[in-house]
C-alpha cells in the first residue's frame, strides 16, 4: 500500500487548487498510516457514486 501514497499525493496536488485542502489530505494520509488511503479512496468513490455510475450506462449497476 505504501507505493500508492506518492501517486495519490501527486494526483491531489494537480486536481485541487487550494493549498489548504491539499495539506489536509496529506496530513490525513500521513497520520492514518497505510489504511488511511483506502478509507479516503472509499469516501471519494461513495461521494461521487452517482457520477461514476452515470459514466457506465452499459453495465447494470442497479444493485449498487
Secondary structure, 3 states (H helix, E strand, C coil): CHHHHHHHHHHHHHHCCCHHHHHHHHHHHHHHCCCHHHHHHHHHHHHCHHHHHHCCCCCCCCCC
